[in-house]
Every structure is written in structure tokens, then in C-alpha cells.
Amino acid sequence: MDCIADDRSSQAGTPSPSLMSSTCTEVTSISSELGSSTSSVSSDTSYLYEKYGCDGDSDSVPSCYICLDEGVDELGQPLVRDCSCRGTDAGFAHLHCIANYAEQKSQHWDGHDMYQLIVHWKVCPNCHQPYQNEPAIELANRFISYVEKTHPNDKGLAVAALKLKLGALGEFIYRQNMITSHSNDDKKKEEATATASKLLATIDQMRHSSSRSSRRVSNRILQIEAFVYFDLGQICFSEKTTKSAREAVLHFEKCRDLFEAMDIKASGVAAGISAAENSIAATMLRLDGNIPASMEKKLEHSRNMYKLCVEEYGEDDGETLKVGTNLAIDLRNTKHTTESLRLLTKLMDRSRRVHGIEHSLTKRIETTLQQYKVRRVLYQSQDGRWKKYRALRYEEEDRKNIVLQGPIHEPRCDERTFTVPSMAILPSLGTPIVCYGFGRNSFMGNLNGKVGDLRSWDKDTGSYEVHFEQTDLWSCSLKSENFHILFDLPEKNEGNGLNR
């Protein structure tokens, strides 16, 4: 698939009024807790302008919201902002300052609610969204060191800290591998594997200790153990090789088996089983190829997983957005393109609002959406061969001619843009279409203006099987003269009707 240009240059990432108010409150309280630093450090912030889109001509210069210094800290470390904070100067901090703040907050932990301890090392106090990428990994390392220093004999805390690191590493590796054609960063994978081994060994120690006493290993620890295998499975899956896919299946199956051994009524168990089964289906699809039955089974699992995430975490949660994007991909792979595009549009709006346009979640959703908006067709070139082209638009309102660009292949030195009769092309399967041209009094007259997807092609009759978005309509076979390609979906009205 060709790369789609990702144009975000005109979209200003300004924080909402509520976020700005929250940020100001946190800056005041955090700075007063730690004390404002007046040390002499480099104030060079030019690197921020390129990385975060800050305006170099603005009077507002990014500074650490904790120590209030600009530029690098005393250790030479730069300002970072890998959360969901937005704007030209909001949310920047030195990693060392964030860790110091988290450590001071952790000293007030009541010893009961584990999340109240972990949250300071995982979630930005301004935007209230998780850190990501390298900052998330480094803060997890700092948390492990803090636990070893302050609670050296607490195995439960050690497990929680190691799981935070494994999760951060897994997210980083998965994201990096999925946006490239090959796996990379072997050091990060080795670090993740070592972290997982240490984590599982710690849980085994807890299980051995509990066997000598009446105290059982908690359900929370058992669920962490299951998700260790899930994280390992995701890392293997992202490597995109047959060998790693087989390894991924073993990890996902181990995760599922551990969850199935728990009380199904316990919180998180049903979701864990569904996540494991969905991942097994996805990996088996990679091993088996595009077998329709496997793809439909995976789509069913994806729908169930997205529903569970919405119910468990809400529509705006990062995990829900990730699972929703995976569902959209499965929808497109099974040629439910219209539903996929509508879901991606909704997810992108939510991710932009919650996380901002520069967040990795938003970028992934937007890139996927732009890819799926491309309309691909077959056109018979002068040498008699059918080749793939991008359909850009119809030439006139009567839609008798269509503008193509291509052919689609690498290298693109012979790519050109030209116009051909609309009836000379064959749209690819999965293309969204709208019906037209049926007589009002004909038995198919009710299909005019209805939106659907092209699901299959009958070479003998020269017709497509069309499945409609309106659920009370039966699928039917249509020829090209009775539909147009939809380049932009119309809004959906109540009752599954459509604006025309």
C-alpha cells in the first residue's frame, strides 16, 4: 500500500479551556511542593520548536512546569512532553523533575490502593493521560528503583513496578514495529524479555511463599501474570514473521488459559479472555492467510472486544481507541469499508479531543483513515494489461468521466494523472458506493441514494455483490451503471437513512 501524506500543518493543537485551567492549577501546586529551581542551565529550546511545533517567534517559551526552568536540566536532559498535553508551552517537564514529583507523591501512599501509588509514575498530572514512548519506560525504571529502595521486601509492589515497565516497553516495541516493514530495536525486546522473566519469577516466589501459609496469591497478581504473556504475545505479533507469529500464539494461549482458570465473574477476567482469544484469531489469520472464515471470526472477536472496552473503560479511553482502530482495520479487511470509515472518523474526533493531534494514538487513527479513503480501481492500459490506479474524483456532475492517477506500484516514475470514461474502470472490492439510475416505479427504485460496499465480483455477469449500510436492505447484484464510487461518505441520519 502506498504511503499517504499526513497533512497536519494547518491544525493548531491548542488546549481546551478546562485543560488550560487544570494545567495552571497543577503548575502552581507542583512548583510549590518541590520548590522553584533557580539553577543556571542552558535555555536553548530550539529543538522543541521542531519536535513539538512550538512557535519560535512566540513570547511564550516552553519551560518545565515543575522547576520552571527552560531548556535542559542540570544533568543535560531536555524537556519532554510525551503525554496528551497540547499547546506551545503546556505540559513540558524534565524527566528528572517528573520522577522527583512522583517520588514525593508516593511517600503519602496509604499502603492500600495500589493505583494511587502507580498513577504518579504512569499518568501526567496535567492532562491525566498516560505517558508514552521513552518517558514512560524511563519513569517505570525510576519506579522500580523507588520500590526497591523504599519497600525492598514487598513482592506485590515489585510485581506492579515491573509490569508498568513491561507494559511501556511492549507499547513502544509494538508501535515501532507496526509502522515499519520489519522489526527493529532488538535491545528493547531483550529488555522486555528480561523484565518479563523477572516478573514471572517474582510471582513464582509469591506463589511458593503462599503455599507455606494460608494466604493466597491475590486475583490482581494472577491477572498481571496472565497479561505478562499477553504483552509478550503482542511483541512477537508485531515482528511480522511466521516464527514470531507462532510464538505469539503460544503466549496468547497461555494468557487465555490463565484467565480461564480464574473466577469468570471477577472483574477483568471476561475481558482478559476475550482479548486473548481475539489476539489468537488475529495471529492465526496471519499464519493461515486471508481465509474468509478466519477473517470473519476475527472480526467477530474484534467487535466483542471493542464492546467490552467501551463498557469497561468508556469511549474516550486510550485502550478503547486502540481496540477500536483494530476493529476498523478488521472491518476494512473484510470489505466493510463504510462502517470502518465511520468508526475511524468517530475515533479520530475523540482522540483529537482527548489526546491532541500529535499523540501517537491520533496519528495512527488519522493515518489509517487517510489510507482507507483512497479509492483504488482497475483500468486496462494501452498494453492491454489491467493495472491498479487511484480514482481521485469524477470530472463533472454527471459523473460520466473519472480522474485516475497511477499506476500504483514502485517506483512511481511513470505515474500520471488522466481522465477516462467511468464505465472503463473496475472498482476494487470494499469500495463504498451509492446507487442511482433505477426508475422510481421499478422494484429496485428504493435503492437510489443508498450507500453500500462492493463485497464480491462475478466475472461471468460483470456485476458486483453489494451489501448496504441500511440494515433492513438485502444485498443484491449490481452492474457499474447503477452505482457511483463514494469519495466522501454522506452523513448518516436516524434510522440508517442517509442525506442525499
N, C-alpha and C positions, 0 to 999 in steps of 0.2 A: 504494500500500500504506500502511495506517495506521501511524502511529508506535507502537512497542511500548515500554511503560515499562521502563526499565532499572534494576532494583532491586538495588543492591549495598550498601545501607546497613548490612546486618547481617553483611557478610562482612569480617572483620578481616584486613588484609593484613600478617601477621606473618612475618618472615623465618624460614627453616628454620635449625636449629642449625648446619648446615655453612656457610650463608651468613653467619650472625652471627659464627662463628669466623673466616671469611675476611675479613669486614669489619674486625674488631678488629685482625687482623694487618696489613692494608693501611694502616689509620689510623696505626698505630704507625710503620710503615716510611716512609710518605709524609711524615708530620709531621716525622720526624727528618731526612729528606732535605732538606726545604725550610725547616725551622725554624718553630717556632710563632710566629705573629704576636700581638703584644700591643697592636696599634694600637687607638685608641679609635674605634669605629664604632658605628652605630646597631644596637641589638639587637632592634629591632622585628621579630618573626617572626609576627605575626598573620596575614599573607597566606598563610603556609604551612598554617595550620590549615584554611583554606577550600579551598585548591587541592589539598593532598595528604591531607586528612583527619587531620591531626595533632591530638592531644588537647590542647587549650589548658590543661586543668587538670592535665596530667601534669607530673611533676617533670623529665621528660626533654625538654629544649628542643633543637630542631634546630640544628645548628651545622655549619660547614664541616669535613669530615673531613680537610682538608689544613692549613688555617691555624688551625682550631679556634675561629674567631670565629663569633658568632651574628649574624643579620641581614645587612644589606647590607655590601659591602666598601668600601674607601676611595674607589672610583670611583662608589659609589652603586648598584652592581649587586647584585641579590638572589641568595639561594641558589637553586639549581636542582637538579632531580633528574628528568631525562628519560632514564632507562635502565630497568633491571629491579629496582633495589633496592627493598626494602619496609620496612615498619615506620614508626613515628612519628618516628624520628630518624636512620635509617640512609641513607647514600648522598648526603646533601646536600653541595653544594660551590658555591663561587663559580666562575663560568666562567673568570675570570682565573687562579684558582688551578689549575684543571684544565689550562689551557693552559701555565702555568709548569711544572707537573709533567711534562706531555707533552714539553715542550722539553728539560727536564733529562734525561729518559729517552732522548730521541732523540740526545743527544750521545754516548751509548755505543753507537750503532748500528755494526755491524761492516762495513757497506757491501755486504753480500751479500743477506741475506734481507730483501726489501722489506717483508714483513708485519710483521716485528719493529720496523720503523720506524713504519709506519702505525697499528699496533694501539693505540699510546698516544693517538692523536688520534681514534680511532674507537670504542674499547671501554672501558667502565667497568672499572677495575681491581678493583672490589669484587664486582660481580655477574657480570662477564665477559660482558656482553651489550652490543650496540651502543647508542650514544647515538641519540636521535631528535629530530625536530622542530627548533626553533630552535637548541638547543645543538649539535646535530650540524652544522648549517650554519655556525654561528659557529666551531666548532672546526676545520672544514675550511678556513675563511678564515684562521684562525691558522696552520694547517699550510702553506698556500700561502705565507704571509708568511715562515714559518720556512725553507722550501725556497729561496725567492728570496734570503734573507739568507745562508744557510749553503752552499748548493750552486747558485749562480747559473747555472752552465753545464751542469748535469745535466738534460737534457731528459727522461730517463726518470722522474726524481723529480718533475719538473714535471707530467708526464702523470698520475702516480699521485695527486698532490695535487689536481689539477683534477678527476679522476674521482671522488675522495672527495666533493668539493663537489657535483658534478653528481648523484651518487647521493643525497646528502642532500636536495638541492633537489627531485629527482624524487619521492622518497618523500613529502616534505612536500606537494607540489602534488597528487600522486595521491590521497593520503589526504584532503586538504581537499576536492577536487573530488568524490570518490566519496561523501562523506557529505552533500553538498548537491545541490540540483536544478539548479545551474548552476555554471559555472566561476568562479573568483574569484582574487584576488591576482595581477593582471597583472604587478606588479613582480617577483614571484618567478619567473614564467615568462620575463620578459625577462632576468632574471639567469641562469636556467638556459640559455637560448638563447645568451647571450653566453659563458657558461662552456664550452658545447659547441663553439662556434665556435673559441674559443681553444685548446681541447683538440685538435680536429681539425687546426688549423693547426700546432700543435706536433708532432703525429705526422707531418704532411707534411714539416716541416723535418727530422725524423729520417730519413724515407724518402729525402729529397733528399740528405742527408749520406751515407747508407749507399750510395747509388748511385755515389758518388765514391770509395768504399772497398770493401774486401772484407767488411766487417761488415754483416750483415743485421739488419733490424728484428726484434726478438725476438717469439716467439709470444705472449708476455704482452701486449706493446704492441698487437699486432694484435687480440687478443681485447678489449682495452679499447676500441679503435676500434669494433669491432662493437657493443659494449654501449653506446657513446655513442648510437648510433641506436636501440637498444632503449629507453634512458631517454627519449629524445625521443618515441618512439612511445607510451610509456606516458603521458606528459604529455598528448599530443594525444588519446589514447583517453579519458582521464578527463574531457575537456571536454564530451563527450556531444553533440556536434553532427555533422551529416553532413560538413561541411567538414573538421573536425578528425579525423574517422574516416578520411577519405580520406588525409589527411596521415599519420596513424598507420600505415596500410597501407604507404605508401611507405617510412617509416622502418623498419618491421619487415622488409620485403622486403630493404632494404639490409643490415640486420643479418644476415639469413639468408644472403644472397649472400656476405658477407664471411666468415662461418663456413664456408660450403661450399667456399670457396677454400683453406681450411686443411687440414692433415692430420687426417682424421676420427679417427685413433687417438690424437691428442694430447688430454691431459686438458682437459675442459671444452668441447670442440668439439661433441660429440654433444648435450650438454645445451643448448648455445647454439642449435643448430639447432632442437631441439625447442621451446625457449622462444619462438623467433621464429615458428615455424610455428603454435604454439598461439595466439599473440597475433594472428597474421594471421587465423586461423579465428574468433577471438572478435570481431575488428573487422568482418570480412565478415558475420558474423551480425547485427551492429548495422546494417549497411548493407542487407542483404537482407531483414531482418525474421525472424520466428520460423519459418523454413523447417525442417521436421523433419530433412531430410538435413544441413543446415548445423549444426543443434544436436547431432545425433549425432556428426558429425565433430569438433566442438569438444569434446564430452565425451570422445571417444577421445584427443584430444591432451592434455586435462587429466589423464586417468588416467596417460598415459605420462609427463607432466611431473612429477606427484606421485611416481611410482615412481622416477624419476631423482633427484629431490631427496632422497628417503628414502635411496637408495643412496649418494648423493654426500655429503650433509650430516648425515644422521641425522634421526630423527623429531622431536627437540626443537629443531632449528634454526629460527630465525625465518623464513628463506626457505621452508623446508618447511611451516611453519604457514600462511604466506601462500598458497602454492600449493595447500595442502590446503583452505583456505577457498574459494578459487576453484573447486576441484573440487566442493566441496559445493554451491556455487551452481549450477554446471552440472548437477549431479545433480538438484537441485530443479527447474530449468528444463525438464529432460527427464522430469519426473514420477517420478524415482527417490527419492522423499521419504524412505522408510525408511532407505535407505543414506546419504542426505545427513545425516539426523538423527544416525545412529550415528557418522558421521565427525566431525561438528561437536562432539558430546559428547566424543569422544576428544581432538580438538584443543583444546577448551576446558580439559580437565583438564591437558593438557600445558602449555598457555600459562600457566595459573594457577600451576602449579608452578614453571615456569622464569622467567616474566616478572612474575608478580603480577597482581592483579585490576585495577590501574589502568593497565596498559600498553595502548597503542593496539591491539596485536595481540589481546590478550584481549578488549578491549571490542568490537572488530569481530566476533570469533567469537561472543561472547555475544549481541550484538545480532542477528546473522544467525540464531543458534539460536532465540532467542525469536520472531523473525518466522516462522520455519518451523514452530514449534509451534502457531501459530494455525490452527484448523480452520475453513475457510470453506465455506458451504453456500448453496444457493439455496432460497428459500421464497416461495410465492405469497401476496402481501399481499392485503389486503381490496379493493384497487382492481383486482385481477386480474393485476397485473404480478409477474413473478418478480424478486426483489431479492436482493442478497448480504447475508448475515449471518454473524456469528461463532457457531460452535457452542461453548458453554462446557463442557457436561458433560451426562451422562444424569441424569434426575431420580431414578430408582430403580434397584435392581439388575437388574430385569427389562428395563431399557433401552427401555421402550415409549414414553417421553416424553423429549424433549431440550430443554435450555435454550439459547435463542438470544439474541443481543444485536445490535442494529443498527436500521436497515440501515446498511451500510458505505458511507459517502460523506461528503463535506464540503459544508456544515457539519454537525456532528453534533447539532444542537439537538433533532432529533426521535428520537434514539436511545433505545431502550427495551430492557428485558430481560423475556423472557416464555417460556412453555413451550408446545411444540407436540408432536403425535404424531411419533414418529421416522420413520414412513413418509411424512410430509408433506414431507420435505426431499430435496434432491438434493445430495449432497456434491460438492465441486469436484474436478476431475481432479488427481491427485497425492496425494489424501488417503490416509494409511495406514489400513488396515482389518484386522480379524481375522474369520475365517469362523466361522460357527456354524449350528446348526439342521439339519445333514444327518444322516440316520439312520445309525446305526453300520454297518448292513449294506448301505447304498446304495453305489454305485460312487464317490460323492464324499465318503463318510464320513471318509476320511483327511484332508480339508481342514479339519475342525473344529479351531479353535485356531491355524491357520496365518496368518501375517502377510503382507500384500501391499500393493500400491499400486494405486489406480484409474488406469488409463492412458488409457482412451477410453470414450466413451458412445455407445450405439446407441439413438437416439430411437425407432426403429420397434419394437424389442423391449423398451425400457425397462430395459436391462441394461448393466452395465459390464464392460469387459475388465480382468481383474485379473492382475497379474504378481506372483509370490510371492518372498519373500525366500529361501526354501529353494530352492536352485538346481536340485534334482532334480525339482521340480514344474513341470508345464506350465502356461502361462497359460490362463485359461478365462473364460467369461462368467458373471457372477453378478448376480442382482437384489438389491435392497436388503434383502429379508427374510432373506438369507443372509450378511449381514455387519454388523458394528458399526464405527463410527468409533473409531480408537485415539487417545486423547488423550495417553497416555504409552506409549512402547514398552516391551514386556517385555524382560527380559534375554535375551540370545542364548546358547543352550547350544552345546556342541561338536557338530559335525556339522550345524550350521544348524538344529537343533531349537530350540524355544522353551519357556521356562517359561510355564505357563498360569495 
